[in-house]
Amino acid sequence: MTHGAVPKGGKPAAGVGPKRVRSGEDFDIIIGFLGFWAVVLLVATVWMEFTAQPALGWALGLLGVLLALYGMIRLRRRLPARTAKRRS
């Protein structure tokens, strides 16, 4: 069987092709995205408070993003660092 060929069953043979290892690098992207929006929502919430406008919605949005960020960081700690290089 040639490298990368898939047998009739539809599943690749054992040991053929690169093995996908879960790593924290993918989570780092999501953590950065959530961190950016946490800062944006923090600034919006503080601005609404200083200008005496209703800020409850902004504060609840910030809480949701911070909880998601906390959960992603906890998940990230459980995963190993990426050891393989990405294909160009």
C-alpha positions in Angstrom: 0.0 0.0 0.0 1.4 3.4 -0.9 1.9 6.1 1.7 -1.4 8.0 2.4 -3.6 5.5 0.5 -6.9 4.6 2.2 -8.1 1.0 2.0 -11.6 0.1 0.9 -12.9 0.2 4.5 -12.5 4.0 4.5 -10.1 4.2 7.4 -6.4 4.8 6.9 -4.1 1.9 7.8 -2.4 2.0 11.2 0.8 4.1 11.2 0.0 5.8 7.9 0.0 9.6 7.7 0.7 12.2 10.4 -0.8 11.6 13.9 -2.9 14.4 15.1 -1.9 15.3 18.7 -4.1 17.6 20.7 -2.1 20.5 21.8 -2.7 23.8 23.5 -1.7 25.9 20.5 -5.3 25.9 19.2 -6.6 26.9 22.6 -4.1 29.8 22.7 -5.8 31.3 19.7 -9.2 31.2 21.4 -7.8 32.5 24.6 -6.3 35.5 22.8 -9.6 36.2 21.0 -11.5 36.0 24.3 -8.9 38.2 26.1 -9.2 40.9 23.4 -13.0 41.0 23.8 -12.7 41.0 27.6 -10.6 44.2 27.4 -13.1 45.8 24.9 -16.0 44.9 27.2 -14.2 46.2 30.3 -13.5 49.5 28.6 -17.2 49.7 27.4 -18.5 48.8 30.9 -16.3 51.4 32.6 -17.2 54.1 30.1 -21.0 53.4 30.6 -20.5 53.6 34.4 -18.7 56.9 34.2 -21.2 58.4 31.8 -24.2 57.2 34.0 -25.7 55.0 31.3 -27.1 51.5 31.9 -24.1 49.2 32.0 -25.7 45.9 33.2 -25.8 44.3 29.7 -22.1 45.2 29.2 -21.2 43.9 32.6 -23.0 40.6 32.0 -21.3 40.2 28.6 -18.0 40.8 30.3 -18.8 38.2 33.0 -19.7 35.7 30.3 -16.4 36.3 28.4 -14.4 36.1 31.6 -16.0 32.8 32.6 -15.3 31.4 29.1 -11.7 32.7 29.3 -11.3 31.0 32.7 -12.6 27.7 31.4 -10.3 27.8 28.3 -7.3 28.5 30.5 -8.1 25.5 32.7 -8.5 23.3 29.6 -5.3 24.7 28.2 -3.3 23.6 31.2 -4.2 19.9 30.7 -2.9 19.8 27.1 0.7 19.2 26.1 2.7 21.7 24.1 2.9 21.2 20.4 5.9 19.1 19.4 5.3 18.7 15.7 5.8 21.4 13.1 2.9 22.6 11.0 2.9 21.9 7.3 3.5 25.0 5.1 
